[in-house]
């Protein structure tokens, strides 16, 4: 079931990247390595939690997710049963996933929402 969910979550971002032209093999390689690294770091943190040892900071886990490792993090959460029940952690994790979904959607809209946000930000910064 986790693989179906992750496949569904990847449809929009993968299609958005593919839509902008052929993807270089190194981009795919970096994405695969980053997701494997993210999964491995989750596994290390899970093992350390069970042993009562020093833990990987949540900010490091979120950074890996933000850099593109959120699919690996999703699978690690489900398969290792790690970080999946902590509400505050899940809130940030799903914000990151939603940010990727939004960016993919916005790319289909020729970045209309992002440009509007930047324009709004520039106008409000000039007022203050």
C-alpha positions in Angstrom: 0.0 0.0 0.0 2.9 2.4 0.8 4.2 2.0 -2.7 0.9 2.9 -4.2 0.6 6.0 -2.1 4.2 7.1 -2.9 3.6 6.4 -6.6 0.5 8.7 -6.4 2.5 11.4 -4.7 5.2 11.2 -7.2 3.0 11.5 -10.3 2.7 15.3 -10.3 6.4 16.1 -9.5 7.8 13.5 -11.9 5.5 14.7 -14.7 6.4 18.3 -14.0 10.2 17.5 -14.3 9.7 15.4 -17.4 7.5 18.1 -19.0 10.5 20.5 -19.0 12.6 18.3 -21.2 14.6 15.1 -21.0 16.1 14.4 -17.6 19.8 13.8 -17.4 20.9 10.5 -15.9 22.8 12.2 -13.2 19.7 14.0 -11.9 18.0 10.6 -11.6 21.2 9.2 -9.9 21.3 12.0 -7.4 17.6 11.6 -6.6 18.0 7.8 -6.1 21.1 8.3 -3.9 19.4 11.0 -1.8 16.4 8.9 -1.2 18.5 5.8 -0.3 20.5 8.1 2.1 17.4 9.4 3.6 16.0 5.9 4.2 19.3 4.8 5.7 19.4 7.8 8.1 15.9 7.0 9.3 17.1 3.4 9.9 20.1 4.6 11.8 17.9 6.9 13.9 15.4 4.1 14.6 18.2 1.8 15.7 19.6 4.5 18.0 16.2 5.1 19.4 15.8 1.5 20.3 19.3 1.4 21.9 18.8 4.7 23.8 21.7 6.2 22.0 22.3 9.6 20.5 19.6 10.5 18.0 19.7 12.1 14.6 18.2 15.6 15.0 14.8 16.0 13.5 16.0 19.1 11.6 18.5 16.9 9.8 15.8 14.4 8.8 13.6 17.3 7.6 16.5 18.8 5.6 17.0 15.5 3.8 13.3 15.5 3.0 13.4 19.1 1.8 16.3 18.3 -0.5 14.2 15.7 -2.3 14.4 12.7 0.0 10.8 12.9 1.1 9.8 9.7 -0.9 12.5 7.7 0.9 11.4 9.2 4.2 7.8 8.3 3.5 8.8 4.7 2.8 11.1 4.6 5.9 8.3 5.9 8.1 6.0 3.2 7.0 8.3 0.2 6.7 10.4 1.0 9.8 7.5 2.4 11.8 9.6 5.4 12.7 8.4 9.0 13.2 5.0 8.1 11.8 3.1 8.8 15.0 4.7 12.0 16.2 2.2 14.7 15.2 4.6 17.7 15.2 7.1 15.7 13.0 4.4 14.6 10.6 3.1 18.1 10.3 6.4 19.4 9.0 6.9 16.3 6.8 3.6 16.8 5.1 4.2 20.5 4.6 7.4 19.5 2.7 5.4 17.0 0.6 2.8 19.6 -0.1 5.4 22.1 -1.1 6.7 19.6 -3.7 3.1 19.1 -5.0 2.5 22.8 -5.1 5.8 23.5 -6.9 4.9 20.8 -9.5 1.4 22.2 -9.9 2.6 25.8 -10.1 5.1 24.8 -12.8 2.1 23.7 -15.0 0.7 27.2 -14.4 3.9 28.9 -15.6 4.8 29.7 -12.0 1.8 32.0 -11.7 1.3 31.5 -8.0 5.0 31.8 -7.1 5.3 35.0 -9.2 2.2 36.5 -7.5 3.6 35.6 -4.1 6.9 37.3 -4.9 5.2 40.4 -6.3 3.1 40.6 -3.1 6.2 40.2 -1.0 8.0 42.9 -2.9 5.1 45.4 -2.6 4.7 44.8 1.1 8.4 45.1 1.8 8.4 48.5 0.1 5.6 49.7 2.4 7.6 49.0 5.6 
